[in-house]
Amino acid sequence: MKSQLFDIRREYKKGRLTPGNLNDNPFEQFDHWLNDAIHSDEYEPTAMTVATVSTDGHPSTRTVLLKGVENGRFIFFTNYESRKGRQLTANPYISLSFVWHKLERQIHIEGKAERCAPADSDAYFASRPYKSKIGARISPQSHVIGSRMEIMRAFVREAATWIGQSIKRPDNWGGFAVTPFRFEFWQGRESRLHDRFLYSQQADGSWKKERLAP
């Protein structure tokens, strides 16, 4: 097994980054790359790995879907009583990572999260499919349950209470908005000499762009 893993490698040849072909604004560069990913054959172009830290300093990661970039903030939705929700309530610092294998690209973002306004969470919840709304109401996300049947029975019971009614967003479910202060754009290159560019926010709100060693 060890020798087989050692042999897994590929050369990255699909693109390059230079100061001249990177936008000076990291949000505009992100929009450009996300648009490329959406129009490629990436399976989940909006999927991002979200990393949070517990009160005792232990990191944890999971994958969620980006649902918007609004007013300089990255938006996703979750159960506020989930593991990530509780960790973000205690420590709002967060990182987001996008990996687009087909394009040989990655973006890593660090920032600070805050809860979205209830009206914004209501608006997004109203747009969700019916079954997703019921699931959000009944799932004690990240908590131990006895069996899948337990959650399925809860789903059926909850669905029966909302027949003919608009399903209300539960108070423990809503959005987080992440305000970034660091972006890194990564493009795979030959011989592992990858292109990496860091955008760091300055005191006046501008962005400084620098090349990093691969």
Secondary structure by P-SEA (a helix, b strand, c coil): caaaaaabbbbbcccccccccccccaaaaaaaaaaaaaacccccccbbbbbbbcccbbbbbbbbbbccccccbbbbbcccccaaaaaaaacccbbbbbbbccccbbbbbbbbbbbccaaaaaaaaaaccaaaaaaaaccccccccccaaaaaaaaaaaaaaccccccccccccbbbbbbbcbbbbbbbbcccbbbbbbbbbccccbbbbbbbcc
